[in-house]
């Protein structure tokens, strides 16, 4: 018998989601309504919640394919090249006439951000092709977000459910969901604000309890407080955040979702998967940009091994899990 540990099986992931060019302005203080401020720097970076999660998962070691659309403008080839360069299979990324999606982002001196998204080409993804359906069926996990038309998102979730593929939904940007989307979701990954919008509860634990009527498992990300995991018939777990010197939080949630999909796809237990994804997210906020901030697998492994993260802890009944 070999003395070496067997390598984990490679997670097979399909991302059905948006691809945007992020137009990022960095400024010491974000402008208030009606105010003009002088920025300190500007960058264009490949982004969009779908592309971000695809790149995060690929860099974390997953075998990733992306379904979506870019325009035939100057940004389209740049978005495709960024995905290709990260190792994402883009054979199902459509090119359509017109503009690619864009996100207009202001990042202040504390690393917090405000974002306006223009869907453009992303708005054309309202249904699946036969090739899309086949790709989903061959995957172990489908990652979904809400920057595509909801008809397309629902079609993806239903396809995954029919074919026995785990569906992980990040319900962002928060909005009313079509009937059947949550019931076709296996794991819901909102932040605390999205969880509150969906459930009507500001307390993350109460929100999780409410949402478990619709989904079997939920992870609510809590910023500096870590994340709360809840599942039907199990005690909730609070996984602490890792200490990080935040530079730009733009893609922290997408990095977490992509890394979590990889960890679960490799067969890790949920507490270990959450701690590993938390390490990836901590690394991402210490770097500027969206996709450009996402760590590779060796960096995640090193951070997870050396960060000294406290173990996941049960959340006592009636105790608030914490807020950002």
N, C-alpha and C positions, 0 to 999 in steps of 0.2 A: 504494500500500500504506500502511495506517495505521502511524504511528510508535508507536502504543500497543501494549503487549503484550496478546495475547488473554487473556481471563479463563479460568481453569481450568474444566473441565466440573464441574458440581455432583455431588458424590458422593451416590448414592441408597442409603440404609441402612435396613434393618429391624432393630430390636432386639426379640428375644424374651427377656423377662426380668422380674425382680421390681420391684415398686414398694413401698417401705416408708416410713413416717414415722420419721425418725431422732429419737430422744429423747436429746439430747446433754448430758452433764454435764461441765463443765470444772473440774478440780481441780489443785492444785499437784503433789500426789503421788497416784498411783492407789492405791486400797486393796489391801492384801494379803489373802489368804484369811482370812476371819473378822474383818476389820478394817473399821471405819467411819471415814470421813474427811468433813470439811466441804468442800463444793464452793464454787467461786467464781462460777459462772454456769450457766445452763441455757437450751437452745434446742430448738425443734422445727423440723426442716428436712426437706423432701422428699428422699428417698434411695432406697436399694435399688440393687443393682449394675446392674440393667437400666435403671431410670430414670436413674441417674447417667450411664451410658454414652450413653443417648439424649440427655440434656440436653447433655452434653459435646460430642457429635457435632453437634448442632443449633447450638450456640453457635460451634462451629468452622467452620460454613458448610455442613454437610451437609443434605440433604433427608431427614428422619428420620421414620419411622413406628414406633410401639411396639405390640407384642402382649404382653398380660399381663392382670392382674386386680387390682382394688381392691375393698374391701368397701363395704357401704352404711352404714357408720358415719360419724362426723364427719371422719375422716381421708381417706376416699375422694375427696370433691370437692376437698379441698385438694391431694391428690396429682395429680389430673387437671389442676387449674388450674395447678400448677407446671410440668407438662409442656407444657400449651398455651401458657403464658406464655413458654417458651423456644423455641417454634416447632415442637414435636414434634406430629405428627399422632396423635391419640389415638382415632381412630374404631374401632380394633380393641382398645382397652383395655376389658375387660369389667368390669361391676359385678356382684358376686355377693353373696348374703346373708351377713351376718356381718362380722367385723372385717377391716380392712386389715392388711397386714403392718407390723410395727414392728421397729426396730433400737434396742437400748439400748446407748449408747456412752459410755464414759468416756475423756476426753482429758486427759493430764497436762501438766505445765508444759513438757515437751520437745516437745510436739506428737504424741507417740505415743498409740495408742489400743487399747482392748479392746472387743469388740463381742459382744452376744448378739442373734441374729436370731430373731424369731417369724414364721414364714411366713404363717399365716392365709390370706387370699384367694389369695396366690401359690400355695398348695398345690393349688388347683383347676385349674391349667393343666397338664393331663396329655396333651392332644392338640391338634391344629390343626383349625380350621374350613376350609371351602372358601375363604372370604375371606382367611384367614391365608395359605393356600398361594399364592393369587394375588398377595398383597402381597410375599411372599418372592420369587416368580418375577419380579416387576417391579423388584426391587432389584439393586444391584450387589454388596452386602455384607450378610451376616446376622451380627449380633453376638449371641453367646450367653455365658451365665455359668451357675452351678450353684445359684442360689437358687430355681429352680423345680424341680418333680419331674423326675427324670431321664428319665422317659418323654416328657415334653413337650420337653425339650432335645434328646433323640435324634430325635424326630419332626421338629423344626425343622432339625437338621443333615442328615437324610436328604432332606427336601424341598429344601433348598438344593442338595445334591449332584445330585439328579435334574434340577434346573432350571438347572444350570451357574452357580450363584451362589456367590461366595467366602464361606466360613464362617470367622469369627474367634471362637475360644473362649477365654474367661478361665476356667480351671478352679478357681473359687473360690466357696464354701469348698471346700478340698481334701477329696476323698472318692473311694472306688473308683468307677470309671467303667464304664458298661455296655458290653458288646461292641459294637463298631461305631461308637462315638462319635468316637474319635480318627481312625479310618480315614475318617470323613466330614468331618473338619476340615482346612481348608487352612492356617490359621495359628493356632498355639497361643501364648497370651500369659500364662504363669504368672509369679508372682514366684518368687524363689529357693526359698522354703519349699515352695510348691506344686510346683515342678519336682522338688525332692528327694523329696516324697511320692509323686509319680507314677513317678519313675525309680529311687529308691533311692540316688541319688548326691547328696552335699552339694556337691560341686564343680559349679558351674553349667555348665562346659564339658563335663564328663562326663555331666551330666544331659541337656544338649542333644543330645549324640551318641547317647545311649540313646533319647531321645524321637523322634529323626529316623527311627527304624525304623517309627514309627507315623504321623507327620505330615510333610509336605514342608518346612514352615518353622516356626521357633519364635523367639519373642522372650522372653527371660527378664529381667524387671525386677529390678534390683539395688539399689534405693534410692539412697543417695548415691554408689554406684559406677557408676550409669548403667544400661545395658541391654546384653545380649548377644544378637546376632542370628546364627542358624545356619540353613542350608538345605542340602539334599542336593546334594552335588557342588560346594559352595562353601566357601571359608575363612570361619570365624566372624569376626564384626565386633563390637568393643566400642565402644559409643557413650557418651561420658562424660555424666554428669549435669551440669546447670547449677547454679551456686551459688544457694542459696535460703535465706532465713531462715524456717525452718519454724515455723508456728503450729499447724497441724492437718493431719495426713497422711491423714485419713479417706478422701478420694476421689481420691488421687493416681493410683492404678492405673487407676481407671475413667476419669479424665480422659485419661490416656495412651492407653487403648484406644480411646476415642471419637475423639480427635484423629488417632490413627494410621489408623483406618478412613477418615476423611475424606481424609487425605493420600493414601492408597493409592487411594481411589476417584477422586481427581482425576488419577491417573496418575503421581504422583511416584515416583521411584526410591526403593528401600527406605532407603538411608542418609539421604537428605534427609527422607523421611517420618519416620524415627526421630528425627532431630534436631528436627524441628518438633513432634512429639508430646512430646518431652522438654521443650521450652520451655513447652508447655501445662501439663505436670505440675508444673514448677517454680513457675509462677504459682499453681497451685491450692493448694500447701502453704503459701503465704504468706498465705492467707486462711482464716478459720474456716468450719466447716460442710462439707457434702458438695456438693450441687448448687449451693449458694450461693457456693461457692468457685471455680466453673469459669469460665475466662476466655472472652471472645468472640474472634472472629477477628482484629480489629485488634490486640488486646493480644498474641495469640500471634505474629502477624507481627512486631510491634515487638520482642518479647522474642527471637525467633529471629534477627532481624537485628542486634541490638545486644549479645547476650550473649557473643559471642566464643567460642562453643563450639568445642572442638578437634574436628578431623575424626574420623570413625570410623576405627578402626585394626584391622588384622588381629590376631587372637590367636594367637601362636605355638603350635605343637603341644606339648601337655603343660603349658602355662601356665594356672594358675587365673585365671578372669576376675575374681574378686573377690566379696565378700559384703557384705551390708548392714551 
